Amino acid sequence: MLNKLPISAVIASCNEGHLLDVCLNSVTFCQEIIVVDLESTDNTTEIALQHSAKVVHHSKVPVVEHIRKWIIDKVSFDWVLFVDPDEVYNAPLQEAIIKEFHSLPPEVGCIELPIQFLFRSVQLKGGVWGGQQFRGALRHRSRNHFTHHVHEDMSLQPGFSTHRIIHKGAFIEHFWMQSYSQLFEKHRRYLKEEGRKMFEKGKRYSPFQHLYHGLNAFRHSFFLKKGYRDGLTGLFLSFFWCWYISGCWFSLWQYERRRK
């Protein structure tokens, strides 16, 4: 691809070399590609080098958000594309990014991209992960505030705005979870970070809030977000979301106890 953009794509990988080949091929519109190797013992580094990506090494972290502030000073360009190894940017999305990038208003600091989640290689239609969603994956490094918070580590600086790319057939194909064991393993790691995040954002534990938000999570996912469209998978994932939100409040309770 000749029309490469002044963007640094950053992909953090821990033993996900089996995913990198397709992922890296889908971000070749970026002038710089950086793979952060988190103490991988597989072929992550070899695959990255085969694609002429720059490889940097970092100790293993429980969640990738911990390295965002660290890597932001190591990129060559102001615009940074944060990519997961299990994500593939389809051809229409690549073309849409190339087409719209140079005509962005100067106040734009975040570009939201359409994304479709797949569970066990099947695209989700409903629930909190289903349907077409948008992710602020493309960020201007001086127009955003970066933190270590799980799932909420980037936010726009005052005075800057978000641009959303909407183009027919264009989306990130996110091979989100390939098994039930992977689903629980990853989210147990996330839960260890959720309590501190909630506390630092001003939330405090109460049994009522714990019960209310836990139960409401199922209603939100299965009914309001139409998780029923995915049949038994949607039912399971809605119960899983109920378990996870309840676990977030339990994590907050544990964090508060440790602080006393």
N, C-alpha and C positions, 0 to 999 in steps of 0.2 A: 504494500500500500504506500503510494508516494505522498499522499496528502496527509502527512502526520501532523498532529496538533501539539502545541507546547504544553503538554500535560504529563505529569509524573504519575504512572499507575503503580500502586503499592499493594502487594499481595503477601500476607503473612501466612506461612505454612508450617505446620508441625506434622510430619509424616503424611502429607497429602500429595505426594508426588504423582500418584495415580490420577489425580484430578487436574494437575497443572498443565498438561499438554493442550487440552481443549481450552482451558481458561486463558492461557497466555496467547493462544492463537486469536482469541476474540478481542484482545485489547491492543493489537498491533497498530491501531490508529494513534497511539500515544508515543511521543518521541522518546520518553524514558520509561522503562519498566524495572521496578525494584521488587525483588522477592526477599522477604525477611524470613530467614530460616531459624525457626524456634527449636533448636537442638534436635533436628530431625535425624532419624537413623535410617531413613529410606533414601530414595533417589531424588529428593527435592532439589538439592543443589545441582545435580547433573542435568535434570530436566530444565531448570532455569537457565543454565549456561548454554544449553542447546538452542534456546530461544534468544540468545544474546541479551538476557536480562542481567542486571546488576544484582549481585547477591550480597546481602549484609546479614550478619549473624547476631542473634540476641538470645539471652537465656529464655527458657520456657516460661510463659506467663499463663495464669488461669483463664484470662479472657483477653482477646486481641486489643480491646480498648486501652489496655495498659501501655501499649507501645505507640499510640497515635501521637502524643506530644513529643516523644523521643524521635520518631521518624520524620516528623514534619520539618526538622532542621537539616535533614540529610538529602532532601529532594532538590532537583535542579530548577524546577518550574514552580510558579505561583499556584497554578491549578493542579490539584491532587485528586486522583481517582482512587478511592478505597474499594478494593475488590476482594471478595472471598474466593478461596480456591475452588469452591463448588458453584461458582457463578459463571455463566456464559453469556456474553453480549452478542445477541443475534445480529445478522447483517443489516436489517432495517434500522436497528438502534444505532449501530456504528455510523451508518450514513446520516441519520438524523443529528447525531452529535456533531459530526463534521460540518454539516450544513448550517447549524445554528450557532456554533461556537463563536465565530468571528463577528457575529452581529449582536452579541449580548450587550445590553445596556451597562454602563459603567458601574451602576450601583449593585449589580448582581454579585452575590457572594456564595450562592449555593445553587446547584443545578440538580433538580429532582428527576430521577429516571424511573420509568415503569418497570415493575418487577413481578414475576410470577413464581410462586412457591410450588415446589413439587415434593410430595411425601412418598417415599418408596417409588420414585420415578413417575408418579401420577400427579398431574396438575390439580391443585386444590381449587374448588369452585367457590367455597364459602368458608365461614369461620374467621377467626382473627388473622389467619394466614392465607385465606383464600381470595380468589379473584385478582384483578389487577390492582396492585398497590404501587406506592411511589417511595423511593428511597433517596435521600439527599447524599448520594455517593460522591458527587463531584464538588469539591470545596476549594475556595480560594484561601490560601493559608493565612493571609494577613487580615482577612475579613471575617474570620471565624474564631470562636473561643473553643479550645480543646481541653477536655478533662479526661479523667480516668474512669468515669462512670460507665458501668455496663449498660449497653443499649442506648445511652444518652450522653455520648462523649463529645458531641460537636454541636455548637449553636452559633447563630449569626451574631456578629458584633452589631451594635446599634447603628442604624442608618443604612444597612444593607438589606437586600431583598433576595427572594428565591425565584428562580425561573424553572418552570416545569416543561419537560419535553414530552409532547403527546404526538405520536405518529403511528398510523395504522400498521399493526403487525410488529411494532418495535418494542422490545422489552428485554430485561435481564432474565434469563432462565436460571432460576436458583434451585439447584438440586439439594434442597434444604436438609432433609433427613432421609437416610437410606435404610434405616432399621429402627425398631422400637428401642433396642438397647442404646443406639447412638442418641436417640431423642432424650432418654432419661440421663445418660451420662453427661451430655452437654448441659442440660438444664440444672442438674445438681451442682455443676461448677458455677453456673450463673447465679444460683441462689446464694452461694457463699459471698457474693458481691452485692446482692440486692439490699441487704439490711443497712449496710454502711451508706449506700447511695440514698436510700430513703431518708435516713437520719440527716445526712448532709444537706438534703433538699428541704429540711424542716418538718418532716413527718415524725409523729410520735405514736407509739404503739397503744392501741386500745382493743380489748376483746370484741367490742361491737364492730369496729372498723374491720377487724380481722374476719369476723363472720360475714359481715355485709359484703365486703369486696370479694371474698372467696366464693360465696354463693352467686353473686351477681355476675361473676366471670362466666359461669356456664350459660346463664341467660343471654349475656351479651354475645357470646360466640355462637351458640347453637341457634338461637332465635333471631336476634337483631342482625347478626352478621351472616345468617343463613347457612350455618354449618351443616344443617340437615341435607343440604344439596350434595354432600359427599357421603351420604349413607352412614354405614357403620363406622367408617373412618372419621367422618365429621363428628359423630357422637363421641367416639373415643377422644378425639383431639379437643373437643369442648370440655369433657371431663378432665383432660390433662391440663387445659388452661385454668380450670377451677383449682386443680391441685397446685399449679405453679403460682398463681396469685396468692393463694392461701399460704404457700411456702414463703413468699416474699415477706408477708407480715410476720410469720414466725421467725424469719431471718432478722427482721427489725427488732423483735422482742429479744432475740439472743444477743444482738449487737448492743442494745441498751443495757442488758445485764452485764456484759463484759466491761462496759464503761464505768459501772458503779464500783 
